[in-house]
Amino acid sequence: MNNISLSVLLIISSALIGNFVIYGLARRRIPGVRYFCLLMIAMIFHCVGYAFELLSDTAGTMYIWIRVEYIGASFYPFLIMMFTREYTEEKSFANSFVVTLVLMVNVITLILVYTNNYHFLYYSSVGVDYSPGFPILALQKGIWYKIQVLFLCFSIFYSISVLMIKLKRTSGSYRNKVLFLLMGVSAPVITMLLYLFGVGPIYLDLTPFSYFIMSISITIGLFRYDMLVLNPITYEMIFQSINEAVIVIDSNGVLVGFNNVSKEFFPSLSKMKIGQSYDLIEELKDHNLDSVNPVHDICGRKYSFKAITMKTHRARIYVANDITESENAKKQLEILATIDSLTGLYNRRFFMEQVERSCVDGVFMIIDLDHFKVINDTFGHFEGDRVLSDFGILIQHNFPEHISCRYGGEEFALFMSETGLGEAYKRVESLRQKNNKGTQISKVTFSAGLAEYEIGSETVSEALIRADQKLYEAKAKGRDRICF
């Protein structure tokens, strides 16, 4: 193959790579794309420069094009490392110190290539060889050339290692994404090793030609598996929401990503890999996370889900919060706002609200425990509280179908809905007689007042006042009796 054919192949490869740059710029907000584009631009400089170097016939002209090549080639170690670092979110090894060191070495490389005639640190000698059938630069490698290659090998080894780890942790179509990216990164490694060990035409750098193979591999990954769009799309958001569970699912119901908190909330995720079906999440398979109700009861705990659809509609992000404690606290507050903690009956305010909402006729009853102050004074307030608690249970047991409350102190109120005055009296009198026989709360009698309530004729408060008046009438007549 002559120099013209080789140059045409490099120009075609450059054109393909240029398409990747345009594709990436349209998706520049995706993690890793910025360095992906810069890496592709660097390869374009290398390919185009080497194409014109092969077409040149003097050493001076050829070296001018080498300077063009190294505008991109000098920064391969830095760009390859940064692309892999951003794409995989691996920043523990490739920390700021390491990437700064690599960048400094690459900048020095560019300077030394441009000033090589003064020191020969990068190329120890520069000549022209005609053995391939056309003129080609015969370059002897200097000390800094070896340092640059060492850093390039280091960067590529880092990238391959990180991608291999990622490949092991994924499955399905997402495994294929990483596999094609790994193949793309590996192609230049093979040709570079062949060049360094003298395999192939002497002085002919095979590395730029590997970009054509790499272009095909990345093309398959980009357009068949949408490699840059679906795989790393959510990691930045996941780390920003570290206290929440984040699960990302693509349009086909496949897991794109999930964070460590989600594995704590939903343990079956610990056994799953990226690329598996969302339906395999045992805790969530019976729950529609897109339902109107965002709260779901899962394994005895309550979670609130928020769904976020990406603009491309290629993935949905589900953010889950464990709201078990807050929901329990809310319920407790609701109970405290409606229930008397000592007796377990409704409080006075909620009792009146419930009666007004019921919109039915009935009978109000107000009960007062006789001589309750004597119990407190004789046996203490703890015994008094026990008596009140037991009497609350007594009312609930005997009138489970009716609304009752602790009306205040030792007074209780009951609304017997859709009940006549005579029937109400019989039931309360039966309770009083049983109580007096010691079968319920021994030695504690009660007095009661009854009043009928008819909707529209008076208010709830007015009916309660009449029942209260009847209670005072019962107490005035000697207590332990019922008046109506």
QUIJOFEN-V483867 format. One record per pair of residues at least 12 apart in sequence whose ideal C-beta (glycine too) atoms are under 7 Angstrom apart, sorted by sequence separation. I is the first residue (numbers start at 0). J is the second residue. D is the distance in whole Angstrom. If there is no record, write none. Layout:
BEGIN
((I,J,D) (I,J,D))
END
This chain:
BEGIN
((23,35,5) (24,36,6) (52,64,4) (165,177,5) (166,178,6) (193,205,6) (194,206,6) (233,245,7) (245,257,7) (268,280,6) (293,305,7) (337,349,4) (371,383,7) (374,386,6) (401,413,6) (402,414,5) (450,462,5) (23,36,4) (51,64,5) (52,65,6) (80,93,6) (125,138,6) (245,258,5) (267,280,6) (304,317,6) (305,318,5) (401,414,6) (469,482,4) (233,247,4) (244,258,7) (267,281,4) (391,405,7) (401,415,5) (431,445,7) (469,483,6) (124,139,4) (162,177,6) (166,181,6) (190,205,4) (191,206,5) (246,261,5) (265,280,6) (267,282,6) (282,297,5) (304,319,5) (398,413,6) (401,416,6) (450,465,4) (20,36,5) (48,64,5) (122,138,5) (123,139,4) (190,206,5) (244,260,5) (245,261,6) (282,298,6) (288,304,5) (450,466,4) (48,65,7) (81,98,6) (122,139,6) (123,140,7) (243,260,6) (244,261,4) (254,271,7) (256,273,6) (265,282,4) (289,306,6) (302,319,5) (303,320,5) (394,411,6) (449,466,6) (80,98,6) (122,140,7) (123,141,4) (162,180,6) (163,181,7) (190,208,7) (242,260,7) (255,273,7) (265,283,6) (288,306,6) (302,320,7) (448,466,5) (20,39,5) (48,67,4) (49,68,6) (122,141,6) (162,181,5) (187,206,6) (190,209,4) (237,256,7) (241,260,7) (254,273,6) (302,321,6) (303,322,5) (394,413,7) (448,467,6) (450,469,6) (19,39,5) (20,40,6) (48,68,3) (121,141,5) (229,249,6) (244,264,5) (254,274,7) (302,322,7) (427,447,6) (448,468,7) (449,469,6) (77,98,7) (80,101,6) (120,141,5) (237,258,4) (253,274,6) (254,275,6) (300,321,6) (301,322,5) (390,411,7) (448,469,3) (119,141,6) (120,142,6) (121,143,5) (122,144,7) (159,181,7) (162,184,7) (187,209,5) (233,255,6) (234,256,7) (301,323,5) (368,390,7) (387,409,7) (448,470,3) (16,39,5) (44,67,6) (45,68,5) (120,143,5) (121,144,5) (186,209,5) (187,210,7) (232,255,7) (233,256,5) (253,276,6) (254,277,6) (300,323,4) (447,470,6) (44,68,6) (77,101,5) (252,276,6) (253,277,7) (446,470,6) (448,472,7) (76,101,5) (77,102,5) (159,184,6) (252,277,5) (301,326,5) (424,449,6) (448,473,6) (16,42,5) (17,43,6) (44,70,5) (45,71,5) (158,184,5) (159,185,6) (186,212,4) (187,213,6) (229,255,6) (252,278,7) (423,449,6) (447,473,6) (16,43,5) (44,71,3) (45,72,5) (186,213,5) (446,473,4) (43,71,7) (77,105,5) (446,474,5) (42,71,6) (76,105,6) (155,184,7) (248,277,5) (288,317,5) (420,449,6) (13,43,5) (41,71,3) (183,213,4) (186,216,7) (40,71,7) (41,72,7) (74,105,5) (420,451,5) (73,105,5) (111,143,5) (446,478,5) (449,481,7) (13,46,4) (41,74,6) (155,188,5) (183,216,4) (397,430,5) (446,479,6) (12,46,5) (13,47,5) (41,75,6) (182,216,5) (183,217,5) (444,478,7) (446,480,6) (447,481,5) (448,482,5) (449,483,4) (73,108,4) (108,143,7) (444,479,4) (73,109,4) (9,46,5) (41,78,6) (179,216,5) (179,217,7) (264,302,7) (371,409,4) (73,112,7) (108,147,5) (9,49,6) (10,50,5) (38,78,4) (69,109,6) (179,219,5) (180,220,6) (9,50,4) (37,78,5) (38,79,6) (179,220,4) (365,406,6) (368,409,4) (104,146,7) (367,409,6) (69,112,4) (104,147,7) (341,384,6) (367,410,5) (6,50,4) (34,78,6) (38,82,5) (176,220,6) (366,410,7) (179,224,7) (342,387,6) (365,410,6) (366,411,4) (66,112,6) (104,150,5) (180,226,6) (341,387,6) (342,388,6) (393,439,5) (6,53,5) (34,81,4) (35,82,5) (65,112,7) (66,113,6) (148,195,7) (179,226,7) (341,388,6) (344,391,5) (365,412,5) (393,440,6) (5,53,6) (6,54,5) (34,82,4) (176,224,5) (343,391,5) (354,402,6) (364,412,7) (101,150,6) (175,224,6) (342,391,3) (353,402,5) (363,412,7) (364,413,4) (176,226,4) (344,394,7) (390,440,6) (431,481,7) (2,53,4) (31,82,6) (34,85,6) (344,395,7) (363,414,6) (364,415,7) (389,440,5) (412,463,7) (2,54,6) (172,224,6) (343,395,7) (350,402,6) (101,154,6) (361,414,6) (362,415,5) (428,481,6) (31,85,4) (176,230,5) (350,404,3) (361,415,5) (386,440,6) (427,481,6) (30,85,5) (31,86,4) (264,319,6) (361,416,4) (30,86,7) (361,417,6) (362,418,5) (173,230,6) (264,321,6) (345,402,7) (347,404,6) (359,416,5) (360,417,7) (361,418,6) (386,443,6) (424,481,6) (345,403,7) (346,404,6) (359,417,6) (362,420,6) (255,314,6) (344,403,5) (345,404,4) (346,405,7) (347,406,6) (357,416,6) (364,423,7) (424,483,6) (344,404,5) (347,407,6) (354,414,5) (344,405,5) (362,423,4) (250,312,7) (350,412,6) (62,125,6) (250,313,6) (342,405,5) (364,427,6) (420,483,6) (93,157,7) (138,202,7) (249,313,6) (92,157,7) (137,202,5) (249,314,5) (136,202,6) (248,314,7) (339,405,4) (58,125,6) (135,202,5) (247,314,6) (248,315,5) (58,126,7) (135,203,6) (58,127,5) (131,200,6) (247,316,5) (130,201,7) (245,316,6) (246,317,5) (89,161,5) (131,203,6) (245,318,6) (76,150,4) (80,154,4) (83,157,7) (87,161,5) (128,202,5) (61,136,5) (76,151,5) (79,154,5) (83,158,4) (243,318,5) (244,319,4) (368,443,6) (369,444,5) (75,151,6) (79,155,6) (243,319,6) (369,445,6) (76,153,7) (80,157,6) (243,320,6) (368,445,5) (369,446,6) (56,134,5) (58,136,7) (76,154,4) (80,158,7) (83,161,5) (87,165,5) (240,318,6) (367,445,6) (79,158,5) (83,162,7) (366,445,5) (367,446,5) (236,316,7) (172,253,7) (366,447,5) (171,253,6) (232,314,6) (365,447,7) (228,311,7) (233,316,6) (364,447,6) (365,448,5) (52,136,7) (229,313,6) (228,313,6) (229,314,7) (364,449,5) (362,449,6) (363,450,5) (362,450,7) (362,451,6) (363,452,6) (362,452,7) (361,452,6) (360,452,6) (360,453,5) (360,454,6) (358,454,6) (363,462,5) (173,273,5) (174,274,6) (363,463,6) (173,274,4) (365,466,5) (170,272,4) (172,274,6) (364,466,6) (365,467,5) (169,272,6) (171,274,3) (363,466,4) (367,470,6) (168,272,6) (169,273,4) (170,274,4) (171,275,6) (355,459,6) (168,273,7) (169,274,5) (170,275,6) (354,459,5) (365,470,5) (367,474,7) (351,459,6) (369,478,4) (369,479,6) (1,132,7) (2,133,4) (1,133,6) (86,231,5) (88,234,5) (49,204,7) (49,207,5) (46,207,5) (45,207,5) (46,210,6) (42,210,5) (35,227,7) (16,210,7) (32,227,6) (9,207,6) (12,210,5) (16,214,6) (19,217,6) (29,227,6) (12,211,4) (15,214,4) (22,221,7) (29,228,6) (8,208,7) (31,231,6) (26,227,6) (30,231,5) (12,214,6) (26,228,6) (29,231,7) (8,211,7) (29,232,6) (23,227,7) (30,234,6) (30,235,6))
END
